[in-house]
Amino acid sequence: MNKSMIAVALGAAGLAAAGGYFYLQQQPDSSASHVAGAAAPAAAGASAANKGGGAARPPGGGGPISVTTVKAQQRDQRITLEATGTVSSLNVVDIKPQVSSKVEQVHVKEGQFVRRGELLFTLDNRADAVNVTKMRAQLARDQAALNDAQRQLARSRDLLEQKFVSQSAVDAAQTQVETQQAVVAASKAAVDAAVLGLGYHRITAPSAGRVGAVNVFPGSLVQPSGPALLTITQLDPIAVSFNLPQRNLDETLQGLREGGLPVSAQLPDRSDGTPGPRLDGKLQFVDSVVDQSSGSVRVKAVFDNPQQHLWPGGYVKVALAVRTLRDAIVIPQAAIVTGVKGRTVFVVDADDKVQPRPVEIVHPVGQDAVVSGLQAGDRIVVDGRENVRAGSKVVERGGQGGAGKPGRAGTPASGAAGVTP
C-alpha cells in the first residue's frame, strides 16, 4: 500500500514539472506577438503621415515662446574697484607727563570728547612753584647788582672828565656792567625755565578727539617713562585704508593728481538685519611701495564722520570709482550667452522675432555689464533665451507681443514672475 502511494506521488510530481516546462517554452512567443500587435498601429500612423505629405512640426512651432526682455540702456557708467578696508584714526595721541609728580586731579572722564587745549590733568606743582620763586629772587638780586654797576660806571665817567681817574678805571667799570648784564640775562632764562617746568603740571589736550581709558587716578605717581595716562583718538574726519591691485595703480594716481577719486564705504548690516549706513569720502593717499608678496598697493581715503558710524579698527566694504565710461551701453550679464564662437545676445525686433547678435564685454559692473555691439533701446532676451533660436517668435511674459514693459538694465521686465515657458 505504501509503495503504491509513493509511486502515485512521484508520477504526479513528474506531470507537474513537465507542464511547467511546457508553459515556459510557450511564454516568449506570446510576448513577441503582443509587442508586434502594439507596434502595428504606430506603423500605420506613420504610414498615414507620410501619405499626407506632412513632415514632423518643429518644437515651438505651435506659438510664440514666452520670454522676459529688458532694454539696453545708455548711460555714464562709473567703474568701481571693491575691497575690504580697515578704519583708522588720522590722529592718535598717547598722553604722558613730562615731569615726575603726583596726580592732583583728573578733569576728564572715559569716553568724553575734548577740544584742543582742554585741561586733562593737574599734577602736584609745589616743588616747581618754589623753584620759580627762587629763580625770580635770584633775578632780582642780579638786577640790583647790575644797577649798582651802572651807577659805578657813571661816576667813573664823571671823574674821568675831571681828570681824577684814568681811562682804565672807566673801562673796568664798563666791563663790570656788561658782565652783570649777562648775569641778569641768565637769571631771566632760569626764571623762564622754571615757569615752563611749572606749566608741565597742567596737562592739556594736544588735539581734539575722544578720550580712551584713563589709567591713573588722583594720588597716582606718574613719570615720563611710565605708561600713558590716556589716549585721545580723532574720530572726525577719519580714514579707511585698503589695498588695490597694481594694475589699477596708474588710473588711481591719475585721479589723485586731478583732485582725488570718490570712495564709498558700506558698513555691515545691523543686528536687526537692516543694511548699515553708507558714507562717501575721497581718496587722499597712495603708498609709495607695491607690496611684493601680494602685488597690491596700500591706499587711504578720508571720510567725514560726524555721527561716528566709522570706528577705528572696524572693517567696511569700500568701492573706489577709478573712472567713468561715457555713454556706455549696459545690459544684464544674465542676457549674455557664451559659446564656442564668443558671446552673443538675442535681440527682439519690431516683429517680436529674435536674432542673435555678437557682443563684447567692455567691463563687468556687478550683475550688469558694459558691452559693445548693441544700441540703446535694443530689447534683449533675459529669461527664456535657452528656448529661442534665430527667427523664433516670442511674447513678453505678462504682456502681448512686444507691448511688454521691459525693465531697466539688470532688472527683468515688468510681469516677469508670471508665465513659465
C-alpha positions in Angstrom: 0.0 0.0 0.0 2.7 2.4 0.9 4.7 1.6 -2.2 1.6 2.3 -4.4 1.1 5.7 -2.8 4.7 6.7 -3.3 4.6 5.7 -6.9 1.4 7.8 -7.5 3.0 10.9 -5.8 6.2 10.6 -7.9 4.1 10.4 -11.0 2.1 13.5 -10.1 5.2 15.4 -9.5 6.7 14.5 -12.8 3.5 15.6 -14.7 3.6 18.9 -12.8 7.2 19.5 -13.8 6.5 18.7 -17.4 3.6 21.1 -17.5 5.7 23.9 -16.1 8.4 23.4 -18.6 5.9 23.5 -21.5 4.4 26.7 -20.2 7.8 28.5 -20.0 8.6 27.4 -23.5 5.4 29.0 -24.9 5.6 32.3 -23.0 8.2 34.3 -25.2 6.2 33.6 -28.3 3.1 35.1 -26.8 5.0 38.2 -25.6 6.5 38.8 -29.0 3.1 38.6 -30.7 1.8 41.1 -28.1 4.6 43.6 -28.9 4.1 43.1 -32.6 0.4 43.8 -32.2 1.1 47.1 -30.3 3.6 48.3 -32.9 1.2 47.8 -35.8 -1.0 50.9 -35.1 2.1 53.1 -34.7 3.4 51.9 -38.0 0.1 52.5 -39.6 0.0 56.1 -38.2 3.5 56.8 -39.6 2.5 55.5 -43.0 -0.6 57.7 -43.0 1.5 60.7 -42.1 3.9 60.0 -45.0 1.0 59.7 -47.4 -0.3 63.0 -46.3 3.0 64.6 -47.4 3.4 66.4 -44.0 6.8 66.4 -42.1 7.1 66.5 -38.3 6.5 70.0 -36.9 9.5 71.6 -35.2 9.3 72.3 -31.4 7.7 75.6 -30.6 6.0 75.8 -34.0 2.7 75.9 -32.3 3.0 79.5 -31.0 5.3 82.3 -29.7 7.8 81.5 -26.9 7.3 83.3 -23.6 10.4 85.3 -22.6 11.4 88.2 -20.4 13.2 91.1 -22.0 15.0 94.3 -20.9 16.1 97.3 -22.9 19.8 98.1 -23.3 20.5 101.4 -21.5 22.9 104.1 -22.5 24.3 106.0 -19.5 27.5 107.2 -17.9 28.8 104.1 -16.1 31.1 104.6 -13.1 33.8 101.8 -12.9 34.5 100.9 -9.3 37.0 98.7 -7.6 35.8 96.9 -4.5 37.9 95.9 -1.5 37.7 95.4 2.3 39.0 98.4 4.2 40.2 99.0 7.7 39.1 102.1 9.6 41.9 104.0 11.3 42.1 107.4 13.0 44.0 110.2 11.5 45.4 111.3 14.8 46.0 109.1 17.9 47.9 110.7 20.8 49.2 109.0 24.0 49.2 111.4 26.8 52.3 111.2 29.1 53.7 113.6 31.7 56.8 115.5 31.1 57.8 115.6 34.8 57.7 113.1 37.6 55.0 114.1 40.0 51.8 113.1 41.7 48.3 113.4 40.1 46.3 116.1 41.9 43.1 116.0 39.8 41.6 114.2 36.8 39.5 116.6 34.8 38.0 114.3 32.1 36.1 111.0 32.0 36.5 108.0 29.8 34.7 108.3 26.5 34.5 112.1 26.7 35.1 114.2 23.7 37.6 117.0 24.3 38.7 120.1 22.4 42.3 121.1 21.7 43.8 122.8 24.8 41.2 121.4 27.2 42.6 120.6 30.7 43.1 116.9 31.3 45.2 116.5 34.5 46.6 118.7 37.2 49.8 117.4 38.9 51.4 118.4 42.2 53.4 121.6 41.4 54.6 122.7 44.8 58.3 121.9 44.2 58.3 123.7 40.8 56.4 126.7 42.3 59.1 127.1 44.9 61.7 126.9 42.3 60.1 129.6 40.3 60.1 131.9 43.4 63.7 131.1 44.0 64.7 131.9 40.3 62.8 135.2 40.5 64.6 136.2 43.7 67.9 135.4 42.0 66.9 137.6 39.1 66.1 140.5 41.4 69.5 140.2 43.1 71.3 140.1 39.8 69.3 143.1 38.6 70.2 145.1 41.7 73.9 144.3 41.1 73.5 145.4 37.5 72.0 148.7 38.7 74.9 149.3 41.0 77.5 148.6 38.3 75.8 151.0 36.0 76.0 153.8 38.7 79.7 153.0 39.3 80.3 153.4 35.5 78.5 156.7 35.5 80.7 158.0 38.4 83.8 156.8 36.7 83.0 158.7 33.6 82.4 161.9 35.6 85.7 161.5 37.4 87.4 160.8 34.0 86.2 164.2 32.7 87.6 165.8 35.9 91.0 164.0 35.4 90.6 162.2 38.7 90.7 158.7 37.3 92.3 157.1 34.3 90.6 155.6 31.3 91.4 152.1 32.5 89.2 152.6 35.6 86.4 153.6 33.3 87.0 150.5 31.2 86.9 148.3 34.2 83.6 149.8 35.3 82.2 149.2 31.8 83.3 145.6 31.9 81.6 145.1 35.2 78.3 146.5 33.8 78.4 144.2 30.8 79.2 141.2 32.9 76.3 141.9 35.2 74.0 142.3 32.2 74.9 138.8 31.1 74.2 137.5 34.6 70.8 139.2 34.6 70.0 137.6 31.2 71.0 134.2 32.6 68.7 134.7 35.6 65.8 135.6 33.3 66.4 132.4 31.3 66.4 130.5 34.6 63.1 132.0 35.5 61.6 131.2 32.2 62.8 127.6 32.5 61.3 127.3 36.0 57.9 128.7 34.7 58.0 126.3 31.8 58.6 123.4 34.2 55.7 124.6 36.4 53.5 124.6 33.3 54.2 120.9 32.8 52.0 120.2 35.8 48.9 121.2 33.8 48.4 118.6 31.1 46.1 119.8 28.3 44.7 118.1 25.1 47.1 118.5 22.2 44.3 117.7 19.7 40.5 117.2 19.6 39.2 113.7 19.9 37.7 111.1 22.1 39.2 110.1 25.5 40.0 106.5 25.9 40.6 104.6 29.1 42.0 106.7 32.0 44.9 104.7 33.5 45.6 106.9 36.6 43.7 108.4 39.5 44.3 111.3 42.0 47.3 110.4 44.1 49.0 108.2 41.4 52.7 108.8 40.9 53.4 109.4 37.2 56.7 109.6 35.3 57.7 110.4 31.7 59.0 106.8 31.2 55.8 105.2 32.5 52.6 104.2 30.7 50.3 106.6 29.0 47.8 108.4 31.2 45.2 108.1 28.5 44.8 108.2 24.7 43.0 110.7 22.6 41.7 109.4 19.3 40.4 111.6 16.5 37.1 110.3 15.0 36.0 113.1 12.7 37.3 113.1 10.0 38.5 109.5 9.9 40.5 107.3 7.4 39.8 104.0 5.8 42.9 102.1 4.4 42.6 99.3 1.8 44.6 97.6 -0.9 44.3 98.0 -4.7 45.8 95.7 -7.4 48.9 97.0 -9.0 47.2 97.0 -12.4 45.0 99.8 -11.3 47.8 102.0 -9.9 48.1 104.3 -12.9 44.5 105.3 -13.1 44.4 105.7 -9.3 47.4 108.0 -9.3 45.9 110.0 -12.2 42.7 110.5 -10.3 44.7 111.5 -7.2 46.5 114.2 -9.2 43.2 115.5 -10.5 42.0 116.2 -7.0 41.1 112.8 -5.6 38.7 110.0 -6.5 35.3 109.4 -4.9 35.2 106.5 -2.4 32.2 104.9 -0.7 32.2 102.8 2.5 29.4 100.4 3.2 29.1 99.3 6.9 28.0 95.8 7.8 24.3 95.0 8.4 22.9 96.0 11.8 21.8 93.4 14.4 18.2 93.7 13.3 19.1 92.8 9.7 18.8 96.3 8.2 21.6 97.5 6.0 24.4 99.5 7.6 24.9 103.2 6.6 26.9 104.1 3.5 29.4 107.0 3.7 31.1 108.9 0.9 34.6 110.1 1.0 37.6 110.9 -1.1 40.9 109.2 -1.9 43.8 111.1 -0.2 46.9 108.9 -0.2 48.6 106.2 -2.3 51.6 104.4 -0.7 55.0 104.7 -2.4 55.7 101.0 -2.5 53.9 98.0 -4.0 53.7 95.0 -1.7 55.8 92.3 -3.5 54.1 89.5 -1.6 50.6 90.4 -2.8 51.1 92.7 -5.8 48.9 95.4 -4.3 49.4 98.9 -3.1 48.1 100.5 0.1 45.8 103.5 -0.3 43.8 105.7 2.2 40.6 107.5 1.9 39.2 110.2 4.3 35.6 110.4 5.4 33.6 112.9 7.4 32.3 111.1 10.4 30.1 113.4 12.5 27.8 110.5 13.6 30.7 108.2 14.5 29.5 105.4 12.2 33.1 104.6 11.4 35.1 103.3 14.3 38.8 102.7 14.4 39.7 99.1 13.9 36.5 98.2 12.1 36.0 96.6 8.7 34.0 98.1 5.8 33.3 97.3 2.2 35.0 100.0 0.1 34.2 101.0 -3.5 36.6 103.2 -5.4 35.4 104.9 -8.6 38.5 104.9 -10.8 36.9 106.2 -14.0 33.6 106.8 -15.8 32.7 105.3 -19.1 30.7 108.0 -21.0 27.5 106.9 -23.0 28.1 103.3 -22.2 25.6 100.5 -23.3 24.6 98.5 -20.2 22.7 95.2 -20.1 22.3 92.4 -17.5 25.0 89.8 -17.6 22.3 87.1 -17.4 21.3 88.0 -21.0 24.8 87.1 -22.4 25.2 83.6 -23.9 28.8 82.4 -24.1 29.5 79.8 -26.8 32.4 78.5 -28.8 32.1 81.4 -31.2 32.1 84.0 -28.5 29.4 86.0 -26.6 26.0 86.7 -28.1 22.7 88.1 -27.0 19.2 87.6 -28.5 17.7 90.8 -29.8 13.9 91.1 -30.3 12.9 93.1 -33.4 9.8 95.1 -34.1 8.0 91.9 -35.3 8.8 90.1 -32.0 11.3 87.8 -33.6 14.7 87.2 -32.1 18.0 87.4 -33.8 21.4 86.5 -32.3 23.9 89.4 -32.1 27.6 89.1 -31.1 28.7 91.4 -28.3 31.9 92.1 -26.4 32.1 92.8 -22.6 33.9 96.1 -22.0 33.7 95.9 -18.3 31.5 93.9 -15.8 29.6 96.0 -13.3 28.1 93.8 -10.6 25.1 91.9 -12.2 25.3 94.2 -15.3 28.0 94.6 -17.9 29.1 97.4 -20.2 29.1 95.9 -23.8 29.8 96.8 -27.3 27.7 95.7 -30.4 24.3 97.0 -29.2 22.3 100.2 -29.5 20.4 102.0 -26.8 16.9 100.7 -26.6 17.5 97.2 -28.1 15.3 94.6 -26.5 17.3 91.8 -25.1 16.0 88.4 -24.0 17.0 87.6 -20.4 14.7 84.8 -19.2 13.8 82.1 -21.7 16.8 82.6 -24.0 17.6 78.9 -23.9 14.3 78.1 -25.7 14.7 80.5 -28.6 16.5 80.3 -31.9 17.2 82.7 -34.8 13.8 83.8 -36.1 11.8 82.5 -33.2 8.5 84.3 -32.4 8.4 85.5 -28.8 5.9 87.1 -26.5 6.6 89.1 -23.4 5.6 87.3 -20.2 2.6 89.0 -18.8 2.2 91.1 -22.0 1.0 90.9 -25.6 3.8 90.5 -28.1 6.2 93.4 -28.0 3.9 95.5 -25.8 5.5 94.3 -22.6 7.3 96.8 -20.4 11.0 96.0 -20.4 12.7 96.7 -17.1 15.9 98.6 -16.5 19.3 97.0 -17.2 19.9 94.3 -14.6 16.1 94.0 -13.7 13.7 91.7 -15.5 10.8 93.2 -17.4 7.5 94.0 -15.7 5.4 90.9 -15.1 8.3 88.5 -15.3 7.1 86.5 -12.4 4.0 85.2 -14.3 4.2 82.5 -17.1 6.7 79.8 -17.3 7.6 78.9 -20.9 
